[in-house]
Amino acid sequence: MLAVERKQLVLDTIRRDRAVVVTELARRFGVTEETVRRDLHKLEKEGLVSRTHGGAVACESETEDLPYFTRQTTNIEAKRQIAVHAARLVESGAAVMLDSSSTAFEVLPRLKDHADLTLITNSVRIIANPNVTNHAIMSVGGELRRRSMTFVGPLARQAITQFNVDYALISCKALSQRGGVMDASVADAEIKRAFIGSARHVCLLVDGDKFDGSALIEVCSFAPIHTVITDRAPSDSWREFLAAQKVELIF
């Protein structure tokens, strides 16, 4: 593994778990603890993490909404695999809500062969790139968060509740069997709850690194989730858990 690849994986782990321990990272990547410390030192100099005794934690800004370009390029191949399966789930003629996640954005070009879709979103990136899809796009409006290029707040939530859609394609920061579906921002969690409440079929798009993670706030339990799509097979424990929750698993 190249040093730059390992450094990105270390950063992805910190963003997911919010805190890491040097010894655990060294064991995971098969390198010395000194190598991990050098990676963390570089990330700290870039303002992405804060060093602690024996490890590191995500900077405060990193536990909230990441810049959309950062989210776009993180785990991009996994997101594209997930997007292929998500697009297959959607039927022509459907109304589809997409959140502002980079995974949901990857679904758009894979919907071009579908007929007569209506897409509703809080993502400025989707609205600003109409050429990525040939379908009708509707924005929920609301308060603009420039860092993540998303609409949030009471106006956005109110707009979402006016719709009755076939599918909601959403992502999250972490999944836990005890904590449910979690996100790093109260505002984003509220938007996702609104999407869930307005859709007949809720599909959760998550890469495999998000299982058994932790984030600031619970979005919901698994009760309103119909389908989980991920890029690789989760553990037997997770497969049994999702089956017990009557959640369809696709990978």
C-alpha positions in Angstrom: 0.0 0.0 0.0 1.3 3.4 -0.9 1.8 6.0 1.9 -0.7 8.3 0.3 -3.3 5.5 0.2 -2.7 4.6 3.8 -2.9 8.2 4.9 -6.3 8.6 3.2 -7.5 5.4 4.9 -6.4 6.7 8.3 -8.3 9.9 7.7 -11.4 8.0 6.6 -11.2 5.9 9.8 -11.0 9.1 12.0 -13.9 10.7 10.2 -16.0 7.6 10.7 -15.0 6.7 14.3 -14.1 10.3 15.4 -11.1 8.9 17.4 -8.4 6.4 16.7 -5.6 4.6 18.6 -2.1 4.3 17.2 -1.6 0.7 18.2 -4.9 -0.3 16.5 -4.1 1.5 13.3 -0.6 0.0 13.1 -2.1 -3.5 13.5 -4.8 -2.8 10.9 -2.4 -1.6 8.2 0.5 -3.8 9.1 3.0 -1.0 9.7 5.0 0.3 12.7 3.5 2.6 15.3 6.0 5.2 14.3 4.7 5.1 10.7 1.2 5.8 12.0 2.4 8.6 14.1 4.0 10.2 11.1 0.7 9.9 9.2 -1.2 11.5 12.1 1.4 14.3 12.3 0.9 15.1 8.6 -2.9 15.1 9.0 -2.6 17.4 12.0 -0.4 19.9 10.1 -3.2 19.9 7.4 -5.7 20.8 10.1 -7.7 17.6 9.6 -7.1 15.9 13.0 -6.0 16.7 16.5 -3.3 14.5 18.1 -4.0 13.0 21.5 -2.0 10.8 23.9 -1.8 7.5 22.0 -3.9 8.5 19.0 -5.9 11.3 17.4 -9.4 12.7 17.1 -11.3 14.4 14.3 -11.2 18.2 14.4 -14.5 19.8 15.3 -15.1 20.9 11.7 -14.4 17.4 10.5 -17.2 16.0 12.7 -19.7 18.2 11.0 -20.4 18.6 7.3 -17.4 18.0 5.1 -16.8 20.1 2.0 -18.6 18.5 -0.9 -15.4 18.0 -2.9 -13.9 16.1 0.0 -17.0 13.9 0.3 -17.0 13.4 -3.4 -13.5 11.9 -3.6 -13.6 9.7 -0.4 -14.2 6.0 -1.1 -15.4 6.9 -4.6 -15.2 3.4 -6.1 -17.3 2.0 -3.2 -19.9 4.7 -3.8 -20.1 3.9 -7.5 -20.7 0.2 -6.8 -23.5 1.2 -4.4 -24.9 3.6 -7.0 -25.3 0.8 -9.6 -27.4 -1.3 -7.2 -29.5 1.7 -6.1 -30.3 2.7 -9.7 -31.5 -0.9 -10.4 -33.9 -0.5 -7.5 -35.6 2.6 -8.9 -38.5 2.0 -11.4 -39.3 4.2 -14.3 -41.9 6.8 -13.6 -41.0 7.1 -10.0 -40.6 10.1 -7.8 -37.2 9.9 -6.0 -35.7 11.9 -3.1 -31.9 12.2 -3.0 -30.1 13.7 -0.1 -26.9 15.7 -0.4 -24.5 12.8 0.0 -21.8 12.1 -2.5 -23.1 8.5 -2.8 -26.6 9.7 -3.9 -24.9 12.0 -6.5 -23.2 9.0 -8.0 -26.7 7.4 -8.6 -27.7 10.2 -11.0 -25.8 9.2 -14.1 -27.0 5.7 -13.6 -30.6 6.8 -13.9 -30.3 8.2 -17.4 -31.9 5.1 -19.0 -34.9 5.3 -16.7 -38.1 7.0 -18.1 -40.0 9.9 -16.6 -38.4 10.3 -13.2 -39.0 13.2 -10.8 -36.0 14.0 -8.6 -36.3 16.0 -5.3 -33.2 17.0 -3.5 -31.6 19.4 -1.0 -28.3 19.2 -2.8 -27.0 22.3 -4.5 -24.5 20.2 -6.4 -27.3 18.3 -8.1 -29.2 21.5 -9.0 -26.0 23.1 -10.3 -25.1 20.2 -12.5 -28.3 19.6 -14.6 -26.4 17.8 -17.3 -25.7 14.9 -15.0 -29.3 13.8 -15.4 -32.1 14.2 -18.0 -34.9 14.0 -15.5 -37.0 16.8 -13.8 -35.3 18.2 -10.7 -37.0 19.9 -7.8 -35.2 21.7 -5.0 -36.5 21.9 -1.5 -34.8 25.3 -0.8 -34.1 26.5 2.7 -31.0 27.7 4.5 -27.8 27.2 2.4 -24.8 25.6 4.1 -22.0 26.7 1.9 -19.4 24.3 3.3 -21.4 21.3 2.3 -23.5 23.0 -0.4 -26.8 21.8 1.0 -30.2 23.2 1.9 -31.3 22.6 5.5 -33.5 24.2 8.2 -37.3 24.6 8.8 -38.1 25.8 5.2 -36.4 22.8 3.7 -38.1 20.4 6.1 -41.5 22.0 5.4 -41.0 21.7 1.7 -40.1 18.0 2.0 -43.2 17.2 3.9 -45.4 18.4 1.0 -44.2 15.5 -1.2 -45.2 11.8 -1.3 -42.5 10.0 -3.2 -41.7 6.4 -4.2 -38.1 6.3 -3.0 -35.7 8.1 -0.7 -32.1 7.4 -1.3 -30.1 8.6 1.7 -26.7 8.1 3.3 -25.4 8.6 6.8 -22.1 8.9 8.8 -22.4 5.6 10.7 -24.5 2.6 11.5 -24.8 0.8 14.9 -27.0 -2.1 15.9 -27.6 -0.2 19.2 -27.5 3.4 18.0 -29.3 3.0 14.7 -28.6 5.3 11.7 -26.4 8.2 12.8 -25.2 11.5 11.3 -22.7 14.1 12.3 -25.0 17.1 12.0 -28.3 17.9 13.7 -29.5 19.8 10.7 -28.6 17.0 8.3 -30.3 14.5 10.6 -33.5 16.5 10.5 -33.5 16.6 6.7 -33.0 12.9 6.5 -35.9 12.2 8.9 -38.1 14.4 6.7 -37.0 12.4 3.6 -37.8 9.2 5.4 -41.2 10.4 6.4 -42.2 11.3 2.9 -41.1 8.1 1.1 -42.8 4.8 0.6 -39.5 3.0 0.2 -36.4 4.2 2.1 -33.0 3.0 0.8 -29.9 3.6 2.9 -26.6 3.9 0.8 -23.6 3.1 3.0 -20.1 1.9 2.3 -18.8 -1.0 4.4 -16.6 1.2 6.6 -19.7 2.8 8.2 -20.9 -0.3 9.9 -20.2 -0.4 13.7 -19.3 3.3 13.6 -20.4 6.2 15.7 -21.6 9.8 15.0 -23.1 12.7 16.9 -26.8 12.2 16.5 -29.3 9.3 15.8 -31.3 9.9 12.6 -33.6 6.9 13.2 -33.8 3.3 14.2 -33.8 0.6 11.5 -37.6 0.4 11.6 -38.3 2.8 8.7 -35.5 1.5 6.6 -36.5 -0.9 3.8 -33.2 -1.5 2.0 -29.5 -1.2 2.9 -27.1 -1.1 -0.1 -23.4 -1.4 0.6 -20.2 -2.2 -1.4 -19.2 -5.5 0.4 -20.7 -8.1 2.6 -21.1 -7.0 6.2 -20.4 -9.4 9.1 -22.6 -12.3 9.9 -23.8 -10.4 12.9 -25.0 -7.6 10.8 -26.6 -9.8 8.2 -28.6 -11.6 11.0 -29.5 -8.3 12.6 -30.8 -6.7 9.4 -32.8 -9.9 8.6 -34.4 -9.7 12.0 -35.3 -6.1 11.4 -36.8 -7.1 8.0 -34.4 -4.9 6.1 -33.3 -6.0 2.7 -29.6 -6.1 2.3 -27.9 -5.7 -1.1 -24.2 -5.8 -1.7 
